[in-house]
Amino acid sequence: MDKFYVTTPIFYVNDKPHIGHAFTCIAADVLARYNRLLGKETFFLTGTDEHGAKIARAAEKSGMEPAQFTDKISGKFKDLTKVLNLSNDFFIRTTDKEIHWQGVFKIWNSIKASGDLYMGEYEGLYCVGHEAFIKKSDLKNGVCPDHQTEPEKIKEENYFFRLSKYKDELKKLYQDEVIKIKPQSRVNEVIAMLEESEDVSFSRPSKDLKWGITVPGDDTQKIYVWADALTNYLSGIGYGRNEDWRKFWPADAQVMAKDILRFHAIIWPAMLLSAGLDLPKALFVHGFLTVDGQKMSKTIGNVVDPSELVKKYGVDPVRYFLMREVSSADDGDFSEKKLEERHNGDLANNLGNLVSRTAKLIETKASGEINFEEKFIDLEAKKKVEDTTEKFDDAIDNFRLHEALANVWELLAYANSFLDFHKPWAKDEDAEDLLLTLTTVLGIILNAAWFLKPFMPETSDKIFETFGADEDYKSWIGRKFVVKKVEPLFPRLK
Ligand code: MSP
């Protein structure tokens, strides 16, 4: 059986989740649900990244011990998986000694055994916000442009990972598309970053990094973010504990925003090559979400809490809006006004009305039931559905989720105009084309519900329920669909 393994980045627990995190999680969930729908054995992993100076400082600031603090914030990310109706199979925490640490030790030891770790002196500028060293040339007026803080000057002994050894091999792997990057437009960016890459610091002195995993066999050093955080993608499926990981590894899609592409496209595969492990098949990279045109920030006070949003609008409208409005290639903007416009337009008018008026027409004109037969399906409409399927699959495979949805809405517009053209409400019950009109539109709606299942699982189920149907599209022909209930899917927002 085909398998599909999809991951999100593991999120830092220095602060509670916002809609940027929600975006990544929903995108990965769409991929997981879509592949399950295709019948693939699917594993979807998400979780939290809990070590490091940034988190230790955030804990201290809130007057808590790091362990207590990370439990609290990680709990909020875990709650978010429920709020967003994510179908993740596991939630990994890097502080989990039983699940995660064994995997980290194992990969560390494999990389060491390949001769790729050496002791060296590091001198550099360290940005706590980034949890990483930062180049002088990246500073603006002496401060980190992302965090507006001055970096710390650091000189220390630590283990280095011989990344430079893998540069040429990685370059070739990207050129030959062995590891795919979607959108493809980012490949050149990765190749340029590769050219500039040097060996990376892989540990930090324990005295400077207290909140972390100790290097096996050297308690003067703690494992730095790379081998700790990135390894979650393996430890989350069993690596270090059992052999189950072999079933799902390599990952089929690793979802992230552009901010962390560099280390996922360079450090991570180099680590895997060094440890003799397979490489992920694809990195799916999306842009950044701004709010009302501005970068989300606590100082501006425009950080949007996804749980509040779901409380106000419901989970499916939020899932829909984020997946529809933000293209994966570019940055996207969030505003409640736009969400409400899409709710009333796309969801209430185009989708909701189509479903309710079709259900009502079947009730009034066909005694509430349709024998779903091939011969009553309009040929042009059938072709339209086939074209949509092709475009929809292609858009998802290429991580253009907004485009996949745009295709579904084109199909819905077609169905609405098909109804307006045939005007079944004005026809007698025995009119020749009545059955054809109703069967055709019902067919489009069932297909649309199938397409929407990964994006809006609850809505899709409600549509199927309205007509007594389900997502098993292979069984539709020859079945009798009976209208069960007609409730508006998306009451209009005032
Ligand atoms: N812990 C690291 C990742 C380690 S993965 C082995 C990290 N964490 S993070 O909490 O900062 O999350 C980064 C990810 O959150 C981004 O790559 C992206 O997926 C998501 N986003 C955070 N802010 C975002 C936006 N404003 N817009 C879209 N996605 C955003 O980096």
Boltz pocket constraint, residues with backbone or C-beta under 6 A from the ligand:
constraints:
  - pocket:
      binder: B
      contacts: [[A, 8], [A, 9], [A, 10], [A, 11], [A, 12], [A, 13], [A, 19], [A, 20], [A, 21], [A, 23], [A, 24], [A, 49], [A, 229], [A, 230], [A, 231], [A, 232], [A, 255], [A, 256], [A, 257], [A, 258], [A, 259], [A, 260], [A, 287], [A, 288], [A, 289], [A, 290], [A, 296]]
      max_distance: 6.0
